[in-house]
Amino acid sequence: QVQLVESGGGFVQAGGSLRLSCAASGRTFSSYVMGWFRQARGKEREFVASVTGSGAATFYADSVKGRFKISRDNAKNTVYLQMNGLKPEDTAIYYCAAGIVVTTRREGYAYWGQGTQFTVSS
């Protein structure tokens, strides 16, 4: 069982930066693939980024590639999402998720946080 708690949401102007954090409980954090998803109002939850257990490999949605960076600190049981060059269309609730396989599909992640909202103003 893994419990995930996101933090770091808020308001930011377009072009700005923000870092989200996700703290995980449990002693097997490094065995999980960690992902970030987001859900904008009225839209489906979509994949943003993921990182393998060791942190050696990362994956990104095309819409954020080159602007967002996912990383993890297994000693702190925490995964991060550094977001730069933010756009209004990045506004959403961002969810942290933990899974066993590397995938962009929501179904591949068994554990989810409650989400953190941030808004990018133009």
N, C-alpha and C positions, 0 to 999 in steps of 0.2 A: 504494500500500500504506500502510495506517495501522495503527500499533500503539497500543493503548490500555492504560493502567495505572490501575486504581482504587485509591483509598486513603481512609481515614477511618472504617473500620468499627470495631466494638467493642461495648460494652455501655452501655446507657442506660436510665434509669428512665422509666416511662410519664409523659407530659407534658413530657419533656425535649426537647432539641434536638441535632441533629448535622448536620455538613456533610460530604458526600462530595465527593471530587475525582476527576477523571479527566484524566490527562495524555496527550496525543496526540503521536505523532511525525509527521514530515512537514511539508512547506511549504505544503500546501493545506488546512490545517485549516478555514479560514473558508469553504471551499466545501462542507463537509459539514453536513448536518443531524445533530445530536447528540441521542441519546436515552438515557434511563435505563429499564431494565427491572428487575424483581425476580422471584425465584423462591423461594417458601416451600417448606418440606419437604413433599413429596408433592403439590405443585401444579404447574400449568403456569407457565411464565415469562410474566409479564404486563407490559404497558406501564405506565410510571409518568409519564413526562414527556418532552417533546422541545423543542428550540429550533432555529430556523432558523440558517443560516450567519452572518447578520448579527447575530443575537440579537434581532431586532425582534419576532419572534412566538414565543410559547410555547404549549404544549399540555399538558394534564394529564388523568390519569385522574380520574374522579369521586371515587374513594376518597381521593385526596390533595389535591384542589383546595381551596385556602384554607389548607393546612398546609405544603405543599412549594413550593419555588421553584427553578426551574432557571435557570441563567445561564451565560454563557461569557465568557472573556477570550481573544480571538483573538491578542493579542500574546503570551500565555503558552501558547497551544495547550492550554487547559484548560477543562473544563466542570465546573460545580458543581451539587450538589443540596443545597439548604438544607432541612432537615426540622425542623419545629416541631410541637409538640403530638403527639409520637409515641405510638403505641398498640402494645400487644403484637402486634396483627395486622400491624404493619409489619415484624415480624421476618422476615428473608429474606436471601438473597444478592442483592446489587444489582450489576447489570451496566451498564456503559457501552457504547454502540454508536454507530457512525457510518454514515450512509447518504446517499443522494442525494436522495430524495424525502421529503416530509413525510408520515409515516404512523405509525399506532399498531401496525402489524403487524410481527412479528419478521422476517418475510421481506424487509422493506424495508431492512434494515440489513445491510451486507456485512461490517462489521468489528466485533469484539466484544472486550471485555476479559475478564480471567479472573474478575472478580467480587470483591466484598468483602462480608463477612458482618457484619451487626450484629443484636444481640438487644435487644429492648425488654422489660424486666421490669415486671411489674405490681405 
